[in-house]
Amino acid sequence: MGAAIGLRDDFDAARLRRLARATRSANQGRRLLALAEIYDGGSRSDAARIGGVTRQIVRDWVVRFNARGPDGLLDGKAPGKPSLLNDAQRMALAEIVESGPIPAIHGVVRWRLIDLARWLHDEFGVSLTETTVGRELKKQGYVKLTARPRHHAQNEYAMEDFKRGFAAELAKIKGALPHGTPIEVWFQDEARIGQKNKITRRWARRGTRPSAPKDQRTKSAYIFGAICPELGKGAGLILPVCNTQTMSLHLAEISLAIEPGARGVLLMDQAGWHMTGKLEVPENISIVPLPPKCPELNPVENIWQFMRDNWLSNRIFTSHDNIIDLCCDAWNRLIDQPWRIMTIGRRKWARGS
């Protein structure tokens, strides 16, 4: 029979009993008290009786205690089943998810879990269930999200160049103004609201499909909206069409919302009625066109989404007047929530002073 393993000499019984009183782990406290008995000269059998285990387990406690001190007596988590993917395979999975499928090669236009499981088998010979693939993706921070629409001809470099150059453009406008003139950065856009309305997601029991009314009539109106995210204010009109005349009316409305003595820098897309020389631009507004095909730069697009999702979708408009009334109500609700305009509309690259 082998000799008993001695305990390390940088602890004693009194210290172990103090640690046992302070610990929040009952199992660690029991093991500490068992080893304290050995420090006091007790036998391994006495320690096993105090710990409620066999002498072989007490021997294991001694080995763990000698190696790691009191922390070695804490309960460890079971290692569990080893992962079926190694680090290189996980990196390859992340890369293929980021790049997306090539329809001509993979035969699909979006990845499903079953497609990724098949790809892993073809690429690495690893057989995983869809559940396991989903778990691996979640560990890497992936969730299934609705894709944001992007214009097929969009120039992403133009977007980044615009963001980087906006501060210089703002400084140029400010340099042409009297010293100390405040600058307000505004965004403008239009949204068509009509009887052929949108249907949004809603809560429903799993396995069911909720219904919502869908109108096929075509009466509509336009919300001309502009926001100043830094100040949480806006200016809007409900108008029947989009043209130079109605745009001039909206510019006049924005002009009234700008603080007296300030200059409004108005960012908007390059629609024909925005860029025409016939547009009547108030003296306190400077127009800065956004790059073409880049609606992501305009936070008013997010305002429209919020208004549709919460106030305007999933309903039937009974008449043109009803459309106007509900659009006015939705816009006025927005104006009454300046914090909402700030939260949705602020962009770091567009901060003025």
C-alpha positions in Angstrom: 0.0 0.0 0.0 1.4 3.4 -1.0 2.2 6.0 1.6 -0.2 8.9 2.2 0.4 12.1 0.3 1.4 14.9 2.6 -0.5 18.3 2.5 1.3 21.5 1.4 2.8 23.4 4.3 1.6 27.0 3.4 -1.8 26.3 5.0 -2.9 25.1 8.4 -6.1 23.8 10.0 -7.3 27.1 11.4 -6.9 28.8 8.0 -8.9 26.1 6.3 -11.7 26.3 8.8 -11.9 30.1 8.3 -12.1 29.5 4.5 -14.8 26.9 5.1 -16.9 29.4 7.0 -16.5 32.1 4.4 -17.1 30.0 1.2 -20.5 30.0 -0.5 -19.9 26.5 -1.8 -21.1 23.8 0.6 -19.1 21.1 -1.2 -15.9 23.2 -1.0 -16.5 23.9 2.7 -17.0 20.2 3.5 -13.7 19.3 1.7 -11.8 22.1 3.5 -13.1 20.8 6.9 -12.0 17.3 6.0 -8.5 18.4 5.1 -8.3 20.6 8.2 -8.8 17.4 10.2 -5.7 16.0 8.6 -3.7 19.2 9.4 -4.8 18.6 13.1 -3.2 15.2 13.0 -6.4 13.1 12.3 -6.3 10.1 10.2 -7.4 9.8 6.6 -10.3 7.7 7.8 -11.5 10.6 10.1 -11.2 13.0 7.1 -13.2 10.6 4.9 -15.9 10.4 7.7 -16.1 14.2 7.9 -16.3 14.5 4.1 -18.8 11.7 3.8 -16.6 10.0 1.1 -14.1 7.2 0.8 -10.4 7.5 1.6 -9.6 7.3 -2.2 -11.7 10.5 -2.8 -9.9 12.2 0.2 -6.6 11.3 -1.6 -8.0 13.0 -4.8 -8.9 16.1 -2.7 -5.3 16.2 -1.3 -3.9 16.1 -4.8 -6.2 18.9 -6.1 -5.5 21.0 -3.0 -1.7 20.6 -3.3 -1.9 21.6 -7.0 -4.3 24.6 -6.8 -5.0 25.4 -3.2 -8.5 25.9 -2.0 -9.7 26.6 -5.5 -8.9 23.0 -6.4 -11.7 21.9 -4.0 -14.4 23.8 -6.0 -16.8 21.8 -8.1 -15.7 21.9 -11.8 -18.0 21.8 -14.8 -18.1 18.6 -16.7 -16.2 19.0 -20.0 -19.2 17.8 -22.0 -19.1 16.4 -25.5 -16.2 17.7 -27.6 -17.2 20.0 -30.5 -17.5 18.4 -33.9 -15.9 21.4 -35.5 -12.4 22.6 -35.1 -11.3 26.3 -35.2 -10.4 26.2 -38.8 -13.8 24.7 -39.8 -15.6 27.3 -37.7 -13.7 30.1 -39.5 -14.6 28.6 -42.8 -18.3 28.4 -41.8 -18.3 32.0 -40.7 -16.6 33.1 -44.0 -19.2 31.2 -46.1 -22.1 32.7 -44.1 -20.6 36.2 -44.6 -20.0 35.8 -48.3 -23.4 34.1 -49.0 -24.1 31.4 -51.5 -23.4 31.5 -55.2 -26.6 30.3 -56.9 -24.8 28.8 -59.8 -22.5 26.7 -57.5 -24.6 26.1 -54.4 -28.0 26.0 -56.0 -29.6 28.4 -53.4 -30.0 32.2 -53.0 -29.8 32.2 -49.2 -28.3 29.8 -46.7 -30.6 27.5 -44.8 -29.3 25.3 -41.9 -29.7 22.2 -44.1 -27.6 23.8 -46.9 -24.8 24.7 -44.4 -24.9 21.2 -43.0 -24.6 19.8 -46.5 -21.7 22.2 -47.3 -19.8 21.2 -44.1 -20.2 17.5 -45.1 -19.0 18.2 -48.7 -16.1 20.4 -47.6 -14.9 18.7 -44.5 -16.7 15.3 -44.3 -18.3 16.4 -41.0 -21.9 15.3 -40.4 -23.9 17.8 -38.3 -27.6 18.1 -37.7 -29.4 21.4 -38.5 -29.8 22.0 -34.8 -26.0 21.6 -34.2 -25.2 24.0 -37.1 -27.7 26.5 -35.7 -26.0 26.3 -32.3 -22.6 26.8 -33.8 -23.8 29.9 -35.6 -25.3 31.3 -32.5 -22.0 30.8 -30.6 -20.3 32.9 -33.2 -23.0 35.7 -32.9 -25.1 35.0 -35.9 -28.9 35.3 -35.9 -31.3 35.2 -38.8 -32.3 38.8 -39.8 -34.3 40.3 -42.5 -32.0 41.8 -45.2 -32.0 45.6 -45.7 -32.8 46.5 -49.3 -29.9 48.0 -51.2 -30.0 49.5 -54.7 -28.4 47.2 -57.2 -26.4 50.1 -58.7 -25.3 51.6 -55.4 -21.7 52.8 -55.2 -20.6 52.0 -51.6 -17.4 54.0 -52.0 -19.5 57.1 -52.8 -21.3 56.6 -49.5 -18.1 56.4 -47.5 -16.6 59.4 -49.3 -19.7 61.4 -48.6 -19.6 60.7 -44.9 -15.9 61.5 -44.7 -16.3 64.7 -46.7 -19.5 66.0 -45.0 -17.6 67.8 -42.2 -15.6 69.7 -44.8 -18.8 70.6 -46.8 -20.4 71.8 -43.6 -17.3 74.0 -42.8 -17.4 75.4 -46.3 -21.1 76.4 -45.9 -20.4 77.9 -42.4 -17.4 79.8 -43.8 -19.6 81.7 -46.2 -21.9 82.8 -43.4 -21.5 85.6 -40.8 -19.3 84.6 -37.9 -21.3 82.8 -35.2 -24.2 81.7 -37.4 -25.7 78.5 -35.9 -26.0 75.5 -38.2 -28.9 73.1 -38.1 -28.5 69.8 -40.1 -31.8 68.6 -41.5 -32.8 65.6 -43.6 -35.8 65.5 -46.0 -37.7 62.8 -47.9 -41.2 61.9 -49.1 -43.3 58.8 -48.4 -46.3 57.7 -50.4 -49.2 56.5 -48.2 -52.1 54.8 -50.0 -55.0 52.4 -49.9 -52.7 49.7 -51.2 -51.2 49.5 -47.8 -48.4 47.4 -46.2 -48.9 44.4 -43.8 -46.4 44.2 -41.0 -45.4 41.4 -38.6 -47.5 40.7 -35.5 -47.5 38.4 -32.5 -49.4 35.1 -33.1 -49.3 31.6 -31.7 -46.7 29.3 -33.2 -48.1 27.2 -36.1 -50.7 29.8 -37.0 -50.7 32.6 -39.6 -52.4 35.8 -38.6 -54.4 37.8 -41.2 -54.7 41.5 -41.8 -56.9 43.6 -44.2 -55.4 44.3 -47.6 -56.9 47.0 -49.8 -56.4 47.0 -53.6 -57.6 50.5 -54.3 -55.1 53.2 -55.3 -56.0 56.5 -53.7 -52.9 58.0 -52.0 -51.1 61.0 -50.6 -47.5 62.0 -49.8 -46.0 62.9 -46.5 -43.2 65.5 -47.1 -41.1 65.1 -44.0 -37.9 66.7 -42.7 -36.2 66.2 -39.3 -33.4 67.9 -37.4 -32.1 65.0 -35.3 -29.8 67.0 -33.1 -32.7 69.3 -31.9 -35.4 66.6 -32.1 -37.7 68.7 -34.3 -39.3 68.3 -37.7 -41.4 69.9 -40.4 -44.0 68.1 -42.5 -46.8 68.6 -45.0 -49.3 66.1 -46.5 -49.6 66.8 -50.2 -51.2 65.1 -53.2 -48.2 64.9 -55.6 -44.5 65.2 -55.7 -43.3 68.1 -58.0 -41.4 71.3 -57.9 -44.4 73.3 -56.6 -45.1 71.0 -53.6 -41.4 70.8 -52.8 -41.2 74.5 -52.7 -44.1 74.5 -50.2 -42.2 72.0 -48.0 -39.0 74.1 -48.1 -41.0 77.1 -46.9 -42.4 74.9 -44.1 -38.8 73.8 -43.1 -37.6 77.4 -43.2 -40.2 78.3 -40.6 -39.0 75.6 -38.3 -35.4 76.7 -38.4 -34.4 78.9 -35.4 -34.3 82.6 -36.3 -30.7 83.6 -37.3 -29.7 80.0 -37.9 -28.9 78.3 -41.3 -30.5 75.0 -42.1 -28.3 72.6 -44.1 -30.8 70.3 -45.8 -29.6 66.8 -47.0 -31.9 65.1 -49.5 -31.8 62.7 -52.4 -31.4 63.8 -56.1 -35.0 63.5 -57.2 -35.9 65.7 -60.1 -38.1 68.0 -58.0 -35.3 68.4 -55.5 -32.6 69.5 -57.9 -34.4 71.6 -60.4 -33.4 75.2 -60.8 -37.0 76.2 -60.6 -37.2 75.3 -57.0 -37.8 78.2 -54.6 -35.2 77.8 -51.9 -35.6 80.1 -48.8 -32.6 82.2 -47.8 -32.0 80.3 -44.6 -31.6 76.9 -46.3 -28.6 75.4 -48.0 -29.2 72.2 -49.9 -26.7 69.3 -49.9 -27.5 66.5 -52.3 -26.9 62.9 -51.1 -25.1 60.5 -53.4 -27.4 58.8 -55.9 -29.0 55.5 -55.0 -28.0 55.7 -51.3 -31.1 55.9 -49.2 -29.2 54.4 -46.2 -27.7 57.9 -45.7 -31.1 59.5 -45.0 -32.5 58.7 -41.6 -36.0 59.9 -42.7 -36.2 56.5 -44.4 -36.0 55.0 -40.9 -38.7 57.5 -39.8 -41.0 56.2 -42.5 -40.4 52.6 -41.4 -41.2 53.4 -37.8 -44.4 55.3 -38.7 -45.6 52.5 -41.0 -44.9 49.8 -38.5 -46.6 51.5 -35.6 -49.3 53.9 -37.0 -50.0 53.5 -40.7 -49.8 49.8 -41.8 -52.4 47.0 -41.3 -55.4 49.3 -41.8 -57.9 50.3 -44.5 -58.1 53.9 -45.6 -61.8 54.6 -46.4 -61.1 57.7 -48.6 -58.5 60.2 -49.6 -59.6 62.5 -46.8 -59.1 59.6 -44.4 -55.6 59.0 -45.7 -54.8 62.7 -45.1 -56.3 62.7 -41.6 -54.3 59.6 -40.5 -51.1 60.8 -42.1 -51.5 64.1 -40.2 -52.1 62.2 -37.0 -49.0 60.0 -37.5 -46.8 63.0 -38.3 -48.1 65.0 -35.3 -47.4 62.0 -33.0 -43.9 62.0 -34.2 -43.4 65.7 -33.6 -44.7 65.2 -30.1 -41.9 62.8 -29.4 -38.6 64.7 -30.0 -36.7 61.9 -28.3 -37.9 59.6 -31.0 -36.6 61.8 -33.7 -33.2 62.0 -31.9 -33.0 58.3 -31.4 -33.9 57.3 -34.9 -32.3 60.2 -36.8 -28.9 60.9 -35.2 -25.8 60.0 -37.3 -22.3 60.6 -36.0 -21.0 61.7 -39.4 -23.7 64.3 -39.7 -23.3 66.2 -36.5 -23.2 69.9 -37.0 -22.5 72.8 -34.5 
